[in-house]
Amino acid sequence: MPPCPTFLAIVFLGKPKDTVTGFLLAGIGHRTADSCNFLTVKQDTKPEVIENTLKAFTQRDDIGIILINQHVANNMRHILKDYNQTIPTVLEIPSKEHPYDPEQDYIMQRVNMFLGGGA
């Protein structure tokens, strides 16, 4: 049986359990014996694990969107800064503990640049 397309990958800090649970209950979370389309980041999750998972998600052809908490993305700026693929698109989202800051979102920085607002 061919693998089920997942389309969405999620990388969240472990605190917003209601967000993670909501996505999993909606059927977005997909796990097989070989792979998974989500990573719940905990306080003790090593940056290398997040980095390797993010890189792996960007290489999968069954993922179209990667959702990542902005404060987790801030620790992965060195990867996101050089990421230039359209698909999968990486979208930064807020968490309850960390409000969204469009100044830190690389997509919003690019939109601002294209609209003439500077770099």
BELTAKA-V129242 format. One record per pair of residues at least 12 apart in sequence whose C-alpha atoms are under 10 Angstrom apart, sorted by the first residue. I is the first residue (numbers start at 1). J is the second residue. Records with the same first field share a line. If there is no record, write none. Layout:
# BELTAKA-V129242
I: J + J
This chain:
# BELTAKA-V129242
3: 32 + 62
4: 30 + 31 + 32 + 62
5: 30 + 37 + 61 + 62 + 63 + 64
6: 27 + 28 + 29 + 30 + 31 + 36 + 37 + 60 + 61 + 62 + 63 + 64 + 65
7: 28 + 30 + 37 + 60 + 61 + 62 + 63 + 64 + 65 + 66 + 88
8: 23 + 28 + 29 + 30 + 37 + 38 + 57 + 62 + 63 + 64 + 65 + 66 + 67 + 88 + 89
9: 28 + 29 + 30 + 36 + 37 + 38 + 39 + 54 + 57 + 58 + 60 + 62 + 63 + 64 + 65 + 66 + 67 + 68 + 88 + 90
10: 23 + 24 + 28 + 29 + 36 + 37 + 38 + 39 + 40 + 54 + 57 + 65 + 66 + 67 + 68 + 69 + 90 + 91
11: 37 + 38 + 39 + 40 + 41 + 50 + 53 + 54 + 57 + 66 + 67 + 68 + 69 + 70 + 72 + 73 + 92
12: 38 + 39 + 40 + 41 + 42 + 50 + 67 + 68 + 69 + 70 + 71 + 72 + 73 + 93 + 94 + 95
13: 39 + 40 + 41 + 42 + 43 + 45 + 68 + 69 + 70 + 71 + 72 + 95
14: 39 + 40 + 41 + 42 + 43 + 45
15: 40 + 41 + 42 + 43 + 95 + 96 + 97
16: 40 + 69 + 94 + 95 + 96 + 97
17: 40
19: 95 + 96
20: 38 + 39 + 40
23: 38
24: 38
36: 53 + 57
37: 53 + 56 + 57 + 60 + 62 + 63 + 66
38: 53 + 54 + 57 + 66 + 67 + 68
39: 53 + 54 + 68
41: 69 + 72
47: 72 + 75 + 76
48: 76
50: 72 + 73 + 75 + 76
51: 73 + 75 + 76 + 78 + 79
54: 66 + 68 + 73 + 76 + 79 + 80 + 90
55: 79 + 80 + 83
57: 88 + 90
58: 83 + 85 + 87 + 88 + 89 + 90
59: 85 + 87 + 88
60: 87 + 88
61: 87 + 88
62: 87 + 88
63: 87 + 88 + 89
64: 86 + 87 + 88 + 89 + 90
65: 86 + 87 + 88 + 89 + 90 + 91
66: 87 + 88 + 89 + 90 + 91 + 92
67: 88 + 89 + 90 + 91 + 92 + 93
68: 90 + 91 + 92 + 93 + 94 + 95
69: 91 + 92 + 93 + 94 + 95 + 98 + 99 + 100
70: 91 + 92 + 93 + 94 + 95 + 98 + 99 + 100 + 101 + 102 + 104 + 105
71: 92 + 93 + 94 + 95 + 97 + 98 + 99 + 100 + 101 + 104
72: 92 + 93 + 94
73: 90 + 91 + 92 + 93 + 104 + 105 + 106
74: 92 + 104 + 105 + 106
77: 104 + 105 + 106
80: 105 + 106 + 107
81: 106 + 107
83: 106
89: 107
90: 106 + 107
91: 105 + 106 + 107 + 108
92: 104 + 105 + 106 + 107 + 108
93: 105
